[in-house]
Amino acid sequence: MPPKLLPGFRDFYPDQFAERAHIFETWRRVVRRYAFQEYDGPPLEPLELYTQKSGDEIVGQLFEFVDKGGRAVAMRPEMTPTLARMVGARAQTLRKPVRWFSMPQLFRYERTQRGRLREHFQLNVDIVGESGVLADAELLSVAVEIMAAFGLTAADVRARVSDRQLLNGLLAHLAIDATTWPAVYAVLDKLERQPLDVSAEKLAAAGLPPATAEVILGFATLDFATLQARYGHAPEVAPHVTRFAQYLAHCEALGIGAWLHFDLTIVRGLAYYTGIVFELFDHVGEFRAICGGGRYDHLLASVGGTDLPALGFGMGDVVLGELLTARGLMRAPVPAVAVWIAQAPESPLYPAAMLHTAARLRADGHAVEFALREQRMEKQLESSRKAGSLATIVVDATEEAVCYRARAAGGPEETMHTLDALCEWASSTLKRTDPSHE
Ligand code: HAM
């Protein structure tokens, strides 16, 4: 028995690869519209890059080992620490704000389940060097516009947004000691998935009086307008409410207001977030998070050695792929053979005439295939049909001359007497049938 695929890892057969390519191409197309530049880093990093900053959940899932030189290393489970190091190393010379994106393959030893594998590709979009909320709005706009580019609407996907500073202000206003905030965060994070009495018990165990615990449990349904009316004048909360209102106004102006849903239960597991945070979910709540990110203003100082504000998000290919397939939006045809070339093996100049024709058409940018071994003409034509070719060209060679019988799928047969005429035919005909030649 040959060794099996490792659990949580994927083979990409051409059908699946086409889906991956569709996702990658759409990501790139939208992100470039926002003038982000692509970068990459190494897939293997020093272990300490993650143990210091990523947070316990990710650290517990590391693929880590000691290399032959005795170094403690880990396969990258996320891109953000690498980005922080890279920007930090050139912080003096890079134009600010830095607007970078990457599409790394990441590795986490997760419990494999729907939407969670042990490797995934993750679009990372980050802005470094800007502390204002316009950057936060711009960032969310990229994520939302990607959804729209895949054919999803505000009725399919919801951007759930919170703000850690605003939440901290609220907790301070409610006279909750800062040492208890992590326990409150943990309860908020699970509020949706955990029975209410369990959450209440956990808040009580953290030392919250029942009335305060009641307020926290109410955060699940607290909308921004109510929050503003109820707490907007409290000194610990007021500046954050003003800032968040500005953020919302920018999001409206960027045309993404309809997607946005204020939600204080969005906490984000990663340890480094400091400000506005968000996650994108399907509206029905059928799938896990499509995307998550937010502001992490102190990570560059601690990893990159340069104090620069930063924000970004990661969007994986797994949940997104599941959602697109479920909504009938995964349009990812495997690239077709544009031209199949056939020549009777008993004819003169076989296979040179066929190969010469193939070389010319390939030079013109067409995807060309022919039989790699001698085959009867019927067999070659059958192969062309099976390959789903957009056109079939039969090369008819005699001792004196070569001519070409060409037929586009569903069209009439046309005969050409020169290779130039054939190339012209191919360019005009395949332009009509195969958009990739436009
Ligand atoms: P994250 O929330 O850990 O954030 O991951 C972001 C997204 O990656 C998730 O919403 C999910 O779609 C996908 N994802 C994560 N783990 C897996 C997995 N095991 N299998 C499939 N998909 C997965 C981060 O990683 C942050 N570093 C993102 C970021 C960038 N923040 C700022 N810049």
Residues whose N, C-alpha, C, O or C-beta is under 5 A from the ligand:
A	BS01	HAM	E78 M79 T80 R108 E110 G115 R116 L117 E119 H120 Q122 N124 V125 A289 I290 C291 G292 G293 G294 L311 G312 F313 G314 M315 G316 V318 V319
